């Protein structure tokens, strides 16, 4: 499927810009890798995790993937490193590390 | 046959809204535009139209709700004045940049500082850079006619820009005049059904409105927005031509009054043009002096080339501003008309007058003095300042 970034990108001339910048596509935020902004990084320690999933709803960027009732490692493409998950974890299973 | 009535400017706009029966009107009351939403609410309460009226808590919300309704796919409008529009400031730019065909009935009133409720153009002139089309009226008839033309301009596929229909607070908004109304079915046919190509409530198309644009996109977006304003020029003329075919009333970017042989001209916006016309008739009948008037109807987009052409043959021009912009030189109209003349390599003498601020009266005698000054300017070629005042008290006496 053709995606918006195939038609409009940072080299596009003004004539290609959609009227009012309207985007005729859903879930385009997925293509925007906000993980590049990160200056500190959450580290997931799987052995300490009790799968309480308190970290999942507090993540502002939906960067903690869950499947079959269990969380997996972070989505570092989108995690901005805000550290809320580390604060909320009751078991010390998430620690923040300096840098990307 | 047209319907003969006598209405105030606010009644005329409300009547046009009733004839159009738009989908959504969020509005907040502010003098002197309050009557417009009040009359519309009455039409709704009486079951005469089925517009959704949204009672909002501020003008910031009024314009936000209008933007939301328009993006959703509704024909949406609001009305305001002065500080009400100042509270919409942020949203005015959003409406234009999102390319939403919203119509705003603006009843011009001085912006606060000091507080004042009377007519001047500081509200809309302050918003001249917001990306809205601006159309001004001299009379109740004109504001009614302009309002009927607003949606066809805004919704044209080459434009998709919001339109501000301006009239002078109290002078036309509350002054009752004879008026010719167009029949309901003709108005409905002229304005047509609104069928947007893209809208948020369309279940068959995914769409996002107003996304963040980083610096790699912002400048190209603004250039694309300018294109709509450029295209609007022809659309405004085309819609005016269609309106003339329906009513016989002619509209363009501006009205040229007794300009065919004029040697001295005034350029002005709004209701004071009527006073100027009376002065022109008096001067011409008593002295035979060739005086004329250019009354700006469309200020955005600015009709630069056409104005320079209309003023090409005159000896001196007075450009009249009903708002300050504190550049310490010209007012907004003065600056733009002078730029148009300069670009056209015109050497006509110009003077820029501030008049009517905060509702100060301007009289036929004032305009007669303006034309005398122009004649003197053209005769002596003595350098005049960049600006002057009409009706200002000063220690030297009345400064014109």
Boltz contact constraints between the chains, C-beta under 6 A:
constraints:
  - contact:
      token1: [A, 10]
      token2: [B, 216]
      max_distance: 6.0
  - contact:
      token1: [A, 14]
      token2: [B, 220]
      max_distance: 6.0
  - contact:
      token1: [A, 14]
      token2: [B, 223]
      max_distance: 6.0
  - contact:
      token1: [A, 14]
      token2: [B, 224]
      max_distance: 6.0
  - contact:
      token1: [A, 17]
      token2: [B, 220]
      max_distance: 6.0
  - contact:
      token1: [A, 17]
      token2: [B, 221]
      max_distance: 6.0
  - contact:
      token1: [A, 17]
      token2: [B, 224]
      max_distance: 6.0
  - contact:
      token1: [A, 19]
      token2: [B, 99]
      max_distance: 6.0
  - contact:
      token1: [A, 20]
      token2: [B, 98]
      max_distance: 6.0
  - contact:
      token1: [A, 20]
      token2: [B, 99]
      max_distance: 6.0
  - contact:
      token1: [A, 21]
      token2: [B, 211]
      max_distance: 6.0
  - contact:
      token1: [A, 21]
      token2: [B, 213]
      max_distance: 6.0
  - contact:
      token1: [A, 21]
      token2: [B, 221]
      max_distance: 6.0
  - contact:
      token1: [A, 22]
      token2: [B, 209]
      max_distance: 6.0
  - contact:
      token1: [A, 23]
      token2: [B, 208]
      max_distance: 6.0
  - contact:
      token1: [A, 23]
      token2: [B, 211]
      max_distance: 6.0
  - contact:
      token1: [A, 24]
      token2: [B, 207]
      max_distance: 6.0
  - contact:
      token1: [A, 25]
      token2: [B, 206]
      max_distance: 6.0
  - contact:
      token1: [A, 26]
      token2: [B, 206]
      max_distance: 6.0
